[in-house]
């Protein structure tokens, strides 16, 4: 009788559902994969409708971010983000032009889409459940904006159950309308760290509107002078 009794005692543990992961820990993992280093620079390529534009992305340890155009049409053009403020710098202009994170500054991509790397600074988890995306088992995490100034009031983050890797994030306006979709490429190893180097940006009408890729990573603090807007 000892063996059957042991089997019966073990049965409840077998039937118990697996513990759900901590949504805040999953969100932090996504941020680490998107920005594994406190500060770095990289080349950014944006491909839309077969046309490629290239930019130099600089990220400071305090979160300040700058994009500088590299291709001929964008040369001399820059997007600068400091905290929640953003400016557009154009060739020949003596003053920076204040813009919002939702303005389309780089093709179909908004400046905030390209400059912001971390989600946890803008959003906090509000719920987690099991779901599927394109037939793939995922954790679905509801995110709510931390401040009224965040461009999108709500987001949904999709994490693959297999390996707990980010699959996608959908951003919503305050009205509840879907505003922006982001699909993550699998992480690759760069500068010794796992890193999500590629994204696909879209909207409800164009789910795969633009592809963004980062390369030529240089780890370290960029020149602080690059983050001072012209007066």
C-alpha positions as CSV (number, residue, x, y, z in Angstrom):
1,X,0.0,0.0,0.0
2,X,3.0,2.3,0.5
3,X,3.6,2.9,-3.2
4,X,-0.1,3.7,-4.1
5,X,-0.3,6.0,-1.1
6,X,2.8,7.9,-2.1
7,X,1.4,8.3,-5.6
8,X,-1.8,9.7,-4.2
9,X,0.1,12.1,-2.1
10,X,2.0,13.3,-5.1
11,X,-1.1,13.7,-7.3
12,X,-2.2,17.2,-6.0
13,X,1.2,18.6,-6.7
14,X,1.1,17.3,-10.3
15,X,-2.3,18.8,-10.8
16,X,-1.4,22.2,-9.5
17,X,-1.0,24.8,-12.3
18,X,2.5,26.2,-12.9
19,X,3.2,29.4,-11.0
20,X,2.8,32.6,-13.1
21,X,5.9,34.7,-13.5
22,X,6.2,38.2,-12.0
23,X,5.1,40.7,-14.7
24,X,7.4,43.4,-13.3
25,X,10.4,41.0,-13.7
26,X,9.3,40.2,-17.3
27,X,9.1,43.9,-18.1
28,X,12.6,44.4,-16.6
29,X,13.9,41.6,-18.7
30,X,12.6,43.2,-21.9
31,X,14.3,46.4,-20.9
32,X,17.6,44.6,-20.3
33,X,17.4,43.0,-23.7
34,X,16.7,46.3,-25.4
35,X,19.4,48.2,-23.5
36,X,22.0,45.9,-22.0
37,X,24.5,48.7,-21.3
38,X,24.0,51.9,-19.2
39,X,25.2,54.0,-22.2
40,X,26.0,53.2,-25.8
41,X,26.0,54.4,-29.4
42,X,24.9,52.4,-32.5
43,X,24.0,52.8,-36.2
44,X,20.3,52.6,-36.8
45,X,18.9,51.6,-40.2
46,X,15.2,52.2,-40.9
47,X,13.8,50.4,-44.0
48,X,10.4,51.5,-45.3
49,X,8.8,50.7,-48.7
50,X,12.2,49.5,-49.9
51,X,14.0,52.7,-48.9
52,X,16.6,52.8,-46.2
53,X,17.6,55.7,-44.0
54,X,20.5,55.5,-41.6
55,X,21.0,57.3,-38.3
56,X,23.5,57.4,-35.4
57,X,21.8,56.7,-32.1
58,X,23.5,57.9,-28.8
59,X,22.1,56.9,-25.4
60,X,23.4,58.4,-22.2
61,X,23.3,56.7,-18.8
62,X,20.7,59.3,-17.6
63,X,18.3,58.3,-20.4
64,X,19.1,61.3,-22.7
65,X,18.9,60.1,-26.4
66,X,20.0,61.6,-29.7
67,X,19.5,60.5,-33.3
68,X,21.7,62.1,-36.1
69,X,21.0,61.5,-39.8
70,X,23.8,59.7,-41.7
71,X,22.3,59.3,-45.2
72,X,22.5,62.3,-47.6
73,X,18.9,63.5,-47.2
74,X,19.0,63.3,-43.4
75,X,22.5,64.7,-43.0
76,X,22.5,67.5,-40.4
77,X,19.1,66.5,-39.1
78,X,18.8,65.3,-35.5
79,X,16.2,64.3,-32.9
80,X,17.1,65.0,-29.3
81,X,15.2,63.6,-26.3
82,X,15.9,64.8,-22.7
83,X,13.6,63.4,-20.1
84,X,10.1,64.0,-21.5
85,X,11.1,66.8,-23.8
86,X,12.0,66.3,-27.5
87,X,13.4,68.6,-30.2
88,X,14.0,68.4,-33.9
89,X,17.3,70.0,-35.1
90,X,17.5,70.8,-38.8
91,X,20.4,72.0,-41.0
92,X,20.9,75.7,-40.9
93,X,18.5,76.3,-38.0
94,X,19.8,78.2,-35.1
95,X,17.2,77.0,-32.7
96,X,15.9,73.5,-31.9
97,X,12.2,72.9,-32.7
98,X,10.1,71.4,-29.8
99,X,8.2,68.4,-31.0
100,X,6.2,65.6,-29.3
101,X,7.2,61.9,-29.1
102,X,4.2,61.0,-31.4
103,X,5.2,63.3,-34.3
104,X,6.4,61.4,-37.4
105,X,9.9,62.6,-37.7
106,X,11.6,59.7,-39.4
107,X,9.5,58.3,-42.2
108,X,6.5,56.6,-40.7
109,X,8.3,56.2,-37.3
110,X,7.8,58.7,-34.6
111,X,10.8,60.1,-32.8
112,X,9.7,58.4,-29.6
113,X,9.4,55.1,-31.3
114,X,13.1,55.2,-32.2
115,X,14.5,57.0,-29.2
116,X,12.8,55.3,-26.3
117,X,14.4,52.0,-25.4
118,X,12.9,51.2,-22.0
119,X,9.3,50.5,-21.2
120,X,9.4,50.4,-17.4
121,X,10.1,54.1,-17.2
122,X,6.8,54.9,-18.9
123,X,4.6,51.9,-18.0
124,X,3.8,49.7,-15.0
125,X,2.2,46.2,-15.1
126,X,-1.5,46.1,-14.4
127,X,-2.2,42.4,-15.0
128,X,-1.0,39.2,-16.5
129,X,-2.7,36.3,-18.2
130,X,-2.1,33.3,-20.5
131,X,-2.9,34.0,-24.2
132,X,-1.6,33.3,-27.7
133,X,-0.3,35.5,-30.4
134,X,-0.3,34.2,-34.0
135,X,-0.8,30.7,-32.5
136,X,2.2,31.0,-30.1
137,X,1.7,30.5,-26.3
138,X,2.5,33.8,-24.6
139,X,2.1,35.7,-21.4
140,X,-0.1,38.8,-22.0
141,X,0.8,41.7,-19.8
142,X,-1.4,44.8,-19.5
143,X,0.6,48.0,-19.0
144,X,-0.7,51.4,-17.9
145,X,1.1,54.7,-18.3
146,X,2.8,56.0,-15.2
147,X,2.2,59.7,-16.1
148,X,-0.3,61.7,-18.2
149,X,2.7,62.9,-20.3
150,X,3.4,59.4,-21.6
151,X,2.3,59.4,-25.3
152,X,0.3,56.2,-25.1
153,X,-2.1,55.6,-22.1
154,X,-2.0,51.9,-22.3
155,X,0.1,49.0,-23.8
156,X,0.0,45.3,-24.1
157,X,3.2,43.4,-23.9
158,X,3.4,39.8,-25.3
159,X,6.1,37.5,-23.9
160,X,6.8,34.0,-25.4
161,X,6.4,31.3,-22.8
162,X,9.2,29.4,-24.4
163,X,12.3,31.2,-23.0
164,X,10.3,34.1,-21.7
165,X,11.5,36.3,-24.6
166,X,9.6,39.4,-25.8
167,X,7.4,38.8,-28.9
168,X,5.5,42.1,-29.3
169,X,4.1,45.2,-27.7
170,X,0.9,47.1,-28.8
171,X,0.4,50.8,-27.8
172,X,-3.1,52.3,-27.4
173,X,-4.4,55.9,-27.3
174,X,-6.6,57.1,-24.4
175,X,-9.6,56.4,-26.6
176,X,-8.7,52.7,-26.6
177,X,-7.8,52.7,-30.3
178,X,-4.7,50.8,-31.3
179,X,-2.0,53.3,-32.2
180,X,1.3,51.5,-32.8
181,X,2.5,47.9,-33.0
182,X,6.1,46.7,-32.4
183,X,7.3,43.2,-33.1
184,X,10.7,42.2,-31.6
185,X,13.3,40.2,-33.4
186,X,15.0,37.4,-31.4
187,X,17.9,38.6,-29.3
188,X,21.4,38.3,-30.7
189,X,24.8,38.7,-28.9
190,X,26.5,42.1,-29.3
191,X,29.4,43.4,-27.3
192,X,29.1,40.3,-25.1
193,X,25.4,40.8,-24.2
194,X,22.1,39.4,-25.5
195,X,20.5,42.3,-27.3
196,X,17.3,42.9,-29.3
197,X,18.8,44.6,-32.4
198,X,15.7,44.5,-34.6
199,X,12.1,45.7,-34.5
200,X,9.2,45.9,-36.9
201,X,7.0,49.0,-36.5
202,X,3.5,49.2,-37.7
203,X,0.0,50.4,-37.2
204,X,-3.5,48.9,-37.6
205,X,-3.5,49.4,-41.4
206,X,0.1,48.5,-41.9
207,X,1.3,45.9,-39.4
208,X,4.8,45.7,-41.0
209,X,5.4,49.3,-42.1
210,X,9.0,49.7,-41.2
211,X,11.9,47.6,-40.1
212,X,14.5,49.0,-37.7
213,X,18.0,47.4,-37.1
214,X,20.8,48.5,-34.8
215,X,24.5,47.6,-35.5
216,X,28.0,48.9,-34.9
217,X,27.5,49.0,-31.1
218,X,30.0,51.1,-29.2
219,X,29.6,50.8,-25.4
220,X,30.3,53.8,-23.3
221,X,29.1,57.3,-22.4
222,X,28.7,59.6,-25.4
223,X,30.0,63.1,-25.4
224,X,27.6,65.1,-23.0
225,X,27.8,68.1,-25.3
226,X,25.7,66.1,-27.9
227,X,22.7,66.3,-25.6
228,X,22.6,70.1,-25.3
229,X,20.0,71.6,-27.6
230,X,21.0,74.9,-29.4
231,X,19.7,78.0,-27.8
